[in-house]
Amino acid sequence: MAATMPTQDMTVAEVLETWPETVEVFQALKTACVGCVMAPFDTLADVARIYEMEPAIIMEALRQSVQSH
């Protein structure tokens, strides 16, 4: 059963595969996650750490994107 919302322990690749509309979120947050070779390995928590963002910011943006589609 697929997750209904992204979680911090999901990889970027899992999120993009499950919710393709989230591409826009990663781009809007000015990350290089879309197309990155590390996408299958980096979790959303890793992305927050790498880009020095509060995890809540990324998670809320992703949740809003998923809920609006």
HTML snippet that shows the backbone in 3Dmol.js (N, CA, C, O; Angstrom):
<script src="https://3Dmol.org/build/3Dmol-min.js"></script>
<div id="view" style="width:600px;height:400px;position:relative"></div>
<script>
const pdb = `
ATOM      1  N   MET A   1       0.846  -1.185   0.000  1.00  0.00           N
ATOM      2  CA  MET A   1       0.000   0.000   0.000  1.00  0.00           C
ATOM      3  C   MET A   1       0.885   1.240   0.000  1.00  0.00           C
ATOM      4  O   MET A   1       1.808   1.355   0.807  1.00  0.00           O
ATOM      5  N   ALA A   2       0.605   2.146  -0.890  1.00  0.00           N
ATOM      6  CA  ALA A   2       1.401   3.368  -1.011  1.00  0.00           C
ATOM      7  C   ALA A   2       1.035   4.351   0.099  1.00  0.00           C
ATOM      8  O   ALA A   2      -0.092   4.382   0.593  1.00  0.00           O
ATOM      9  N   ALA A   3       2.024   5.141   0.465  1.00  0.00           N
ATOM     10  CA  ALA A   3       1.789   6.181   1.473  1.00  0.00           C
ATOM     11  C   ALA A   3       0.820   7.217   0.912  1.00  0.00           C
ATOM     12  O   ALA A   3       0.781   7.466  -0.293  1.00  0.00           O
ATOM     13  N   THR A   4       0.046   7.809   1.804  1.00  0.00           N
ATOM     14  CA  THR A   4      -0.902   8.822   1.355  1.00  0.00           C
ATOM     15  C   THR A   4      -0.292  10.216   1.344  1.00  0.00           C
ATOM     16  O   THR A   4      -0.806  11.124   0.691  1.00  0.00           O
ATOM     17  N   MET A   5       0.815  10.379   2.078  1.00  0.00           N
ATOM     18  CA  MET A   5       1.531  11.649   2.157  1.00  0.00           C
ATOM     19  C   MET A   5       3.022  11.346   2.259  1.00  0.00           C
ATOM     20  O   MET A   5       3.410  10.307   2.793  1.00  0.00           O
ATOM     21  N   PRO A   6       3.857  12.245   1.751  1.00  0.00           N
ATOM     22  CA  PRO A   6       5.299  12.050   1.910  1.00  0.00           C
ATOM     23  C   PRO A   6       5.694  12.102   3.383  1.00  0.00           C
ATOM     24  O   PRO A   6       5.089  12.817   4.182  1.00  0.00           O
ATOM     25  N   THR A   7       6.722  11.329   3.721  1.00  0.00           N
ATOM     26  CA  THR A   7       7.282  11.353   5.066  1.00  0.00           C
ATOM     27  C   THR A   7       8.772  11.639   4.968  1.00  0.00           C
ATOM     28  O   THR A   7       9.380  11.419   3.921  1.00  0.00           O
ATOM     29  N   GLN A   8       9.358  12.125   6.043  1.00  0.00           N
ATOM     30  CA  GLN A   8      10.762  12.531   6.030  1.00  0.00           C
ATOM     31  C   GLN A   8      11.720  11.391   5.736  1.00  0.00           C
ATOM     32  O   GLN A   8      12.842  11.629   5.289  1.00  0.00           O
ATOM     33  N   ASP A   9      11.300  10.158   5.978  1.00  0.00           N
ATOM     34  CA  ASP A   9      12.190   9.033   5.734  1.00  0.00           C
ATOM     35  C   ASP A   9      12.085   8.470   4.316  1.00  0.00           C
ATOM     36  O   ASP A   9      12.784   7.515   3.977  1.00  0.00           O
ATOM     37  N   MET A  10      11.221   9.053   3.490  1.00  0.00           N
ATOM     38  CA  MET A  10      11.116   8.636   2.084  1.00  0.00           C
ATOM     39  C   MET A  10      12.256   9.248   1.281  1.00  0.00           C
ATOM     40  O   MET A  10      12.712  10.354   1.570  1.00  0.00           O
ATOM     41  N   THR A  11      12.705   8.517   0.275  1.00  0.00           N
ATOM     42  CA  THR A  11      13.733   9.087  -0.598  1.00  0.00           C
ATOM     43  C   THR A  11      13.080  10.041  -1.590  1.00  0.00           C
ATOM     44  O   THR A  11      11.876   9.989  -1.839  1.00  0.00           O
ATOM     45  N   VAL A  12      13.909  10.904  -2.140  1.00  0.00           N
ATOM     46  CA  VAL A  12      13.424  11.839  -3.158  1.00  0.00           C
ATOM     47  C   VAL A  12      12.833  11.055  -4.324  1.00  0.00           C
ATOM     48  O   VAL A  12      11.776  11.418  -4.840  1.00  0.00           O
ATOM     49  N   ALA A  13      13.501   9.989  -4.743  1.00  0.00           N
ATOM     50  CA  ALA A  13      13.015   9.185  -5.869  1.00  0.00           C
ATOM     51  C   ALA A  13      11.633   8.585  -5.570  1.00  0.00           C
ATOM     52  O   ALA A  13      10.767   8.559  -6.445  1.00  0.00           O
ATOM     53  N   GLU A  14      11.427   8.108  -4.347  1.00  0.00           N
ATOM     54  CA  GLU A  14      10.119   7.561  -3.969  1.00  0.00           C
ATOM     55  C   GLU A  14       9.033   8.625  -4.060  1.00  0.00           C
ATOM     56  O   GLU A  14       7.934   8.372  -4.554  1.00  0.00           O
ATOM     57  N   VAL A  15       9.356   9.813  -3.576  1.00  0.00           N
ATOM     58  CA  VAL A  15       8.381  10.903  -3.602  1.00  0.00           C
ATOM     59  C   VAL A  15       8.044  11.283  -5.044  1.00  0.00           C
ATOM     60  O   VAL A  15       6.873  11.429  -5.394  1.00  0.00           O
ATOM     61  N   LEU A  16       9.065  11.440  -5.868  1.00  0.00           N
ATOM     62  CA  LEU A  16       8.833  11.837  -7.256  1.00  0.00           C
ATOM     63  C   LEU A  16       8.087  10.761  -8.043  1.00  0.00           C
ATOM     64  O   LEU A  16       7.270  11.076  -8.908  1.00  0.00           O
ATOM     65  N   GLU A  17       8.363   9.509  -7.747  1.00  0.00           N
ATOM     66  CA  GLU A  17       7.666   8.421  -8.441  1.00  0.00           C
ATOM     67  C   GLU A  17       6.209   8.341  -8.024  1.00  0.00           C
ATOM     68  O   GLU A  17       5.326   8.127  -8.855  1.00  0.00           O
ATOM     69  N   THR A  18       5.963   8.513  -6.738  1.00  0.00           N
ATOM     70  CA  THR A  18       4.604   8.407  -6.213  1.00  0.00           C
ATOM     71  C   THR A  18       3.764   9.638  -6.532  1.00  0.00           C
ATOM     72  O   THR A  18       2.578   9.528  -6.846  1.00  0.00           O
ATOM     73  N   TRP A  19       4.391  10.812  -6.447  1.00  0.00           N
ATOM     74  CA  TRP A  19       3.690  12.076  -6.673  1.00  0.00           C
ATOM     75  C   TRP A  19       4.488  12.934  -7.658  1.00  0.00           C
ATOM     76  O   TRP A  19       5.211  13.834  -7.230  1.00  0.00           O
ATOM     77  N   PRO A  20       4.376  12.679  -8.960  1.00  0.00           N
ATOM     78  CA  PRO A  20       5.167  13.422  -9.949  1.00  0.00           C
ATOM     79  C   PRO A  20       4.961  14.938  -9.887  1.00  0.00           C
ATOM     80  O   PRO A  20       5.837  15.702 -10.291  1.00  0.00           O
ATOM     81  N   GLU A  21       3.818  15.365  -9.387  1.00  0.00           N
ATOM     82  CA  GLU A  21       3.540  16.797  -9.295  1.00  0.00           C
ATOM     83  C   GLU A  21       4.482  17.517  -8.337  1.00  0.00           C
ATOM     84  O   GLU A  21       4.582  18.743  -8.371  1.00  0.00           O
ATOM     85  N   THR A  22       5.179  16.760  -7.476  1.00  0.00           N
ATOM     86  CA  THR A  22       6.089  17.390  -6.516  1.00  0.00           C
ATOM     87  C   THR A  22       7.377  17.899  -7.160  1.00  0.00           C
ATOM     88  O   THR A  22       8.176  18.560  -6.497  1.00  0.00           O
ATOM     89  N   VAL A  23       7.586  17.604  -8.432  1.00  0.00           N
ATOM     90  CA  VAL A  23       8.743  18.157  -9.154  1.00  0.00           C
ATOM     91  C   VAL A  23       8.781  19.670  -8.961  1.00  0.00           C
ATOM     92  O   VAL A  23       9.837  20.252  -8.715  1.00  0.00           O
ATOM     93  N   GLU A  24       7.619  20.292  -9.077  1.00  0.00           N
ATOM     94  CA  GLU A  24       7.533  21.751  -8.959  1.00  0.00           C
ATOM     95  C   GLU A  24       7.988  22.233  -7.581  1.00  0.00           C
ATOM     96  O   GLU A  24       8.575  23.310  -7.470  1.00  0.00           O
ATOM     97  N   VAL A  25       7.732  21.465  -6.551  1.00  0.00           N
ATOM     98  CA  VAL A  25       8.135  21.845  -5.187  1.00  0.00           C
ATOM     99  C   VAL A  25       9.658  21.861  -5.083  1.00  0.00           C
ATOM    100  O   VAL A  25      10.242  22.826  -4.592  1.00  0.00           O
ATOM    101  N   PHE A  26      10.297  20.788  -5.547  1.00  0.00           N
ATOM    102  CA  PHE A  26      11.758  20.723  -5.483  1.00  0.00           C
ATOM    103  C   PHE A  26      12.391  21.856  -6.288  1.00  0.00           C
ATOM    104  O   PHE A  26      13.400  22.430  -5.877  1.00  0.00           O
ATOM    105  N   GLN A  27      11.797  22.173  -7.431  1.00  0.00           N
ATOM    106  CA  GLN A  27      12.314  23.277  -8.237  1.00  0.00           C
ATOM    107  C   GLN A  27      12.078  24.619  -7.552  1.00  0.00           C
ATOM    108  O   GLN A  27      12.969  25.468  -7.540  1.00  0.00           O
ATOM    109  N   ALA A  28      10.904  24.818  -6.990  1.00  0.00           N
ATOM    110  CA  ALA A  28      10.594  26.084  -6.316  1.00  0.00           C
ATOM    111  C   ALA A  28      11.502  26.310  -5.103  1.00  0.00           C
ATOM    112  O   ALA A  28      11.839  27.448  -4.777  1.00  0.00           O
ATOM    113  N   LEU A  29      11.890  25.223  -4.443  1.00  0.00           N
ATOM    114  CA  LEU A  29      12.776  25.339  -3.292  1.00  0.00           C
ATOM    115  C   LEU A  29      14.245  25.451  -3.706  1.00  0.00           C
ATOM    116  O   LEU A  29      15.141  25.493  -2.862  1.00  0.00           O
ATOM    117  N   LYS A  30      14.470  25.498  -5.006  1.00  0.00           N
ATOM    118  CA  LYS A  30      15.812  25.665  -5.577  1.00  0.00           C
ATOM    119  C   LYS A  30      16.769  24.547  -5.171  1.00  0.00           C
ATOM    120  O   LYS A  30      17.925  24.781  -4.819  1.00  0.00           O
ATOM    121  N   THR A  31      16.239  23.316  -5.235  1.00  0.00           N
ATOM    122  CA  THR A  31      17.091  22.157  -5.001  1.00  0.00           C
ATOM    123  C   THR A  31      17.465  21.560  -6.350  1.00  0.00           C
ATOM    124  O   THR A  31      16.849  21.871  -7.369  1.00  0.00           O
ATOM    125  N   ALA A  32      18.463  20.713  -6.347  1.00  0.00           N
ATOM    126  CA  ALA A  32      18.870  20.000  -7.558  1.00  0.00           C
ATOM    127  C   ALA A  32      18.378  18.552  -7.500  1.00  0.00           C
ATOM    128  O   ALA A  32      18.936  17.675  -8.159  1.00  0.00           O
ATOM    129  N   CYS A  33      17.342  18.312  -6.718  1.00  0.00           N
ATOM    130  CA  CYS A  33      16.871  16.952  -6.467  1.00  0.00           C
ATOM    131  C   CYS A  33      16.324  16.256  -7.713  1.00  0.00           C
ATOM    132  O   CYS A  33      16.542  15.059  -7.897  1.00  0.00           O
ATOM    133  N   VAL A  34      15.627  16.983  -8.554  1.00  0.00           N
ATOM    134  CA  VAL A  34      15.043  16.388  -9.754  1.00  0.00           C
ATOM    135  C   VAL A  34      16.177  16.046 -10.715  1.00  0.00           C
ATOM    136  O   VAL A  34      16.892  16.925 -11.194  1.00  0.00           O
ATOM    137  N   GLY A  35      16.325  14.762 -10.983  1.00  0.00           N
ATOM    138  CA  GLY A  35      17.386  14.312 -11.873  1.00  0.00           C
ATOM    139  C   GLY A  35      18.719  14.054 -11.192  1.00  0.00           C
ATOM    140  O   GLY A  35      19.680  13.660 -11.852  1.00  0.00           O
ATOM    141  N   CYS A  36      18.795  14.267  -9.893  1.00  0.00           N
ATOM    142  CA  CYS A  36      20.045  14.054  -9.153  1.00  0.00           C
ATOM    143  C   CYS A  36      20.322  12.557  -9.008  1.00  0.00           C
ATOM    144  O   CYS A  36      19.405  11.770  -8.775  1.00  0.00           O
ATOM    145  N   VAL A  37      21.587  12.174  -9.147  1.00  0.00           N
ATOM    146  CA  VAL A  37      21.950  10.762  -9.009  1.00  0.00           C
ATOM    147  C   VAL A  37      21.755  10.260  -7.583  1.00  0.00           C
ATOM    148  O   VAL A  37      21.687   9.050  -7.362  1.00  0.00           O
ATOM    149  N   MET A  38      21.666  11.157  -6.623  1.00  0.00           N
ATOM    150  CA  MET A  38      21.470  10.762  -5.225  1.00  0.00           C
ATOM    151  C   MET A  38      19.988  10.630  -4.849  1.00  0.00           C
ATOM    152  O   MET A  38      19.675  10.217  -3.732  1.00  0.00           O
ATOM    153  N   ALA A  39      19.084  10.970  -5.753  1.00  0.00           N
ATOM    154  CA  ALA A  39      17.647  10.925  -5.459  1.00  0.00           C
ATOM    155  C   ALA A  39      17.177   9.562  -4.941  1.00  0.00           C
ATOM    156  O   ALA A  39      16.298   9.522  -4.079  1.00  0.00           O
ATOM    157  N   PRO A  40      17.725   8.446  -5.429  1.00  0.00           N
ATOM    158  CA  PRO A  40      17.280   7.154  -4.890  1.00  0.00           C
ATOM    159  C   PRO A  40      17.789   6.873  -3.469  1.00  0.00           C
ATOM    160  O   PRO A  40      17.333   5.932  -2.820  1.00  0.00           O
ATOM    161  N   PHE A  41      18.713   7.674  -3.002  1.00  0.00           N
ATOM    162  CA  PHE A  41      19.348   7.418  -1.708  1.00  0.00           C
ATOM    163  C   PHE A  41      19.038   8.479  -0.651  1.00  0.00           C
ATOM    164  O   PHE A  41      18.900   8.154   0.528  1.00  0.00           O
ATOM    165  N   ASP A  42      18.928   9.749  -1.065  1.00  0.00           N
ATOM    166  CA  ASP A  42      18.694  10.841  -0.115  1.00  0.00           C
ATOM    167  C   ASP A  42      17.231  10.895   0.301  1.00  0.00           C
ATOM    168  O   ASP A  42      16.327  10.895  -0.534  1.00  0.00           O
ATOM    169  N   THR A  43      17.023  10.942   1.600  1.00  0.00           N
ATOM    170  CA  THR A  43      15.661  11.086   2.129  1.00  0.00           C
ATOM    171  C   THR A  43      15.300  12.565   2.159  1.00  0.00           C
ATOM    172  O   THR A  43      16.145  13.431   1.936  1.00  0.00           O
ATOM    173  N   LEU A  44      14.043  12.833   2.437  1.00  0.00           N
ATOM    174  CA  LEU A  44      13.615  14.226   2.570  1.00  0.00           C
ATOM    175  C   LEU A  44      14.313  14.884   3.758  1.00  0.00           C
ATOM    176  O   LEU A  44      14.602  16.080   3.720  1.00  0.00           O
ATOM    177  N   ALA A  45      14.581  14.122   4.801  1.00  0.00           N
ATOM    178  CA  ALA A  45      15.345  14.667   5.931  1.00  0.00           C
ATOM    179  C   ALA A  45      16.758  15.037   5.487  1.00  0.00           C
ATOM    180  O   ALA A  45      17.295  16.055   5.921  1.00  0.00           O
ATOM    181  N   ASP A  46      17.363  14.217   4.625  1.00  0.00           N
ATOM    182  CA  ASP A  46      18.685  14.531   4.081  1.00  0.00           C
ATOM    183  C   ASP A  46      18.646  15.823   3.266  1.00  0.00           C
ATOM    184  O   ASP A  46      19.544  16.658   3.372  1.00  0.00           O
ATOM    185  N   VAL A  47      17.613  15.979   2.462  1.00  0.00           N
ATOM    186  CA  VAL A  47      17.475  17.187   1.636  1.00  0.00           C
ATOM    187  C   VAL A  47      17.415  18.430   2.523  1.00  0.00           C
ATOM    188  O   VAL A  47      18.064  19.436   2.238  1.00  0.00           O
ATOM    189  N   ALA A  48      16.642  18.352   3.586  1.00  0.00           N
ATOM    190  CA  ALA A  48      16.545  19.488   4.511  1.00  0.00           C
ATOM    191  C   ALA A  48      17.913  19.829   5.089  1.00  0.00           C
ATOM    192  O   ALA A  48      18.289  20.998   5.173  1.00  0.00           O
ATOM    193  N   ARG A  49      18.646  18.807   5.483  1.00  0.00           N
ATOM    194  CA  ARG A  49      19.985  19.026   6.051  1.00  0.00           C
ATOM    195  C   ARG A  49      20.950  19.583   4.997  1.00  0.00           C
ATOM    196  O   ARG A  49      21.675  20.541   5.265  1.00  0.00           O
ATOM    197  N   ILE A  50      20.957  18.991   3.818  1.00  0.00           N
ATOM    198  CA  ILE A  50      21.878  19.399   2.754  1.00  0.00           C
ATOM    199  C   ILE A  50      21.635  20.847   2.339  1.00  0.00           C
ATOM    200  O   ILE A  50      22.582  21.606   2.130  1.00  0.00           O
ATOM    201  N   TYR A  51      20.360  21.227   2.220  1.00  0.00           N
ATOM    202  CA  TYR A  51      20.019  22.579   1.777  1.00  0.00           C
ATOM    203  C   TYR A  51      19.790  23.547   2.941  1.00  0.00           C
ATOM    204  O   TYR A  51      19.346  24.678   2.742  1.00  0.00           O
ATOM    205  N   GLU A  52      20.099  23.089   4.153  1.00  0.00           N
ATOM    206  CA  GLU A  52      19.980  23.904   5.359  1.00  0.00           C
ATOM    207  C   GLU A  52      18.609  24.558   5.477  1.00  0.00           C
ATOM    208  O   GLU A  52      18.489  25.768   5.674  1.00  0.00           O
ATOM    209  N   MET A  53      17.576  23.722   5.351  1.00  0.00           N
ATOM    210  CA  MET A  53      16.190  24.156   5.485  1.00  0.00           C
ATOM    211  C   MET A  53      15.563  23.441   6.665  1.00  0.00           C
ATOM    212  O   MET A  53      15.983  22.349   7.047  1.00  0.00           O
ATOM    213  N   GLU A  54      14.567  24.065   7.227  1.00  0.00           N
ATOM    214  CA  GLU A  54      13.778  23.393   8.253  1.00  0.00           C
ATOM    215  C   GLU A  54      12.997  22.272   7.570  1.00  0.00           C
ATOM    216  O   GLU A  54      12.338  22.518   6.560  1.00  0.00           O
ATOM    217  N   PRO A  55      13.054  21.064   8.089  1.00  0.00           N
ATOM    218  CA  PRO A  55      12.301  19.970   7.475  1.00  0.00           C
ATOM    219  C   PRO A  55      10.817  20.285   7.313  1.00  0.00           C
ATOM    220  O   PRO A  55      10.189  19.854   6.346  1.00  0.00           O
ATOM    221  N   ALA A  56      10.261  21.030   8.251  1.00  0.00           N
ATOM    222  CA  ALA A  56       8.832  21.361   8.187  1.00  0.00           C
ATOM    223  C   ALA A  56       8.480  22.157   6.935  1.00  0.00           C
ATOM    224  O   ALA A  56       7.374  22.028   6.410  1.00  0.00           O
ATOM    225  N   ILE A  57       9.403  22.969   6.457  1.00  0.00           N
ATOM    226  CA  ILE A  57       9.147  23.771   5.244  1.00  0.00           C
ATOM    227  C   ILE A  57       8.990  22.859   4.032  1.00  0.00           C
ATOM    228  O   ILE A  57       8.048  22.997   3.252  1.00  0.00           O
ATOM    229  N   ILE A  58       9.923  21.929   3.888  1.00  0.00           N
ATOM    230  CA  ILE A  58       9.859  20.988   2.766  1.00  0.00           C
ATOM    231  C   ILE A  58       8.611  20.123   2.872  1.00  0.00           C
ATOM    232  O   ILE A  58       7.883  19.947   1.895  1.00  0.00           O
ATOM    233  N   MET A  59       8.372  19.590   4.047  1.00  0.00           N
ATOM    234  CA  MET A  59       7.237  18.690   4.224  1.00  0.00           C
ATOM    235  C   MET A  59       5.911  19.388   3.963  1.00  0.00           C
ATOM    236  O   MET A  59       5.029  18.810   3.327  1.00  0.00           O
ATOM    237  N   GLU A  60       5.753  20.600   4.433  1.00  0.00           N
ATOM    238  CA  GLU A  60       4.492  21.322   4.211  1.00  0.00           C
ATOM    239  C   GLU A  60       4.302  21.629   2.734  1.00  0.00           C
ATOM    240  O   GLU A  60       3.194  21.495   2.217  1.00  0.00           O
ATOM    241  N   ALA A  61       5.352  22.034   2.054  1.00  0.00           N
ATOM    242  CA  ALA A  61       5.240  22.317   0.616  1.00  0.00           C
ATOM    243  C   ALA A  61       4.855  21.056  -0.158  1.00  0.00           C
ATOM    244  O   ALA A  61       4.025  21.111  -1.066  1.00  0.00           O
ATOM    245  N   LEU A  62       5.458  19.924   0.199  1.00  0.00           N
ATOM    246  CA  LEU A  62       5.122  18.671  -0.466  1.00  0.00           C
ATOM    247  C   LEU A  62       3.687  18.252  -0.159  1.00  0.00           C
ATOM    248  O   LEU A  62       2.960  17.819  -1.054  1.00  0.00           O
ATOM    249  N   ARG A  63       3.285  18.376   1.079  1.00  0.00           N
ATOM    250  CA  ARG A  63       1.916  18.001   1.454  1.00  0.00           C
ATOM    251  C   ARG A  63       0.890  18.849   0.711  1.00  0.00           C
ATOM    252  O   ARG A  63      -0.126  18.335   0.244  1.00  0.00           O
ATOM    253  N   GLN A  64       1.155  20.138   0.602  1.00  0.00           N
ATOM    254  CA  GLN A  64       0.230  21.018  -0.114  1.00  0.00           C
ATOM    255  C   GLN A  64       0.141  20.607  -1.581  1.00  0.00           C
ATOM    256  O   GLN A  64      -0.947  20.595  -2.156  1.00  0.00           O
ATOM    257  N   SER A  65       1.274  20.269  -2.187  1.00  0.00           N
ATOM    258  CA  SER A  65       1.285  19.849  -3.579  1.00  0.00           C
ATOM    259  C   SER A  65       0.486  18.570  -3.780  1.00  0.00           C
ATOM    260  O   SER A  65      -0.303  18.465  -4.718  1.00  0.00           O
ATOM    261  N   VAL A  66       0.693  17.601  -2.900  1.00  0.00           N
ATOM    262  CA  VAL A  66      -0.018  16.327  -3.004  1.00  0.00           C
ATOM    263  C   VAL A  66      -1.525  16.510  -2.799  1.00  0.00           C
ATOM    264  O   VAL A  66      -2.332  15.924  -3.521  1.00  0.00           O
ATOM    265  N   GLN A  67      -1.889  17.315  -1.823  1.00  0.00           N
ATOM    266  CA  GLN A  67      -3.315  17.526  -1.526  1.00  0.00           C
ATOM    267  C   GLN A  67      -4.026  18.293  -2.630  1.00  0.00           C
ATOM    268  O   GLN A  67      -5.229  18.118  -2.824  1.00  0.00           O
ATOM    269  N   SER A  68      -3.310  19.131  -3.350  1.00  0.00           N
ATOM    270  CA  SER A  68      -3.971  19.938  -4.378  1.00  0.00           C
ATOM    271  C   SER A  68      -4.156  19.191  -5.700  1.00  0.00           C
ATOM    272  O   SER A  68      -4.798  19.697  -6.620  1.00  0.00           O
ATOM    273  N   HIS A  69      -3.590  17.988  -5.788  1.00  0.00           N
ATOM    274  CA  HIS A  69      -3.736  17.212  -7.031  1.00  0.00           C
ATOM    275  C   HIS A  69      -4.605  16.003  -6.838  1.00  0.00           C
ATOM    276  O   HIS A  69      -4.828  15.246  -7.782  1.00  0.00           O
TER     277      HIS A  69
END
`;
const viewer = $3Dmol.createViewer("view");
viewer.addModel(pdb, "pdb");
viewer.setStyle({}, {cartoon: {color: "spectrum"}});
viewer.zoomTo();
viewer.render();
</script>
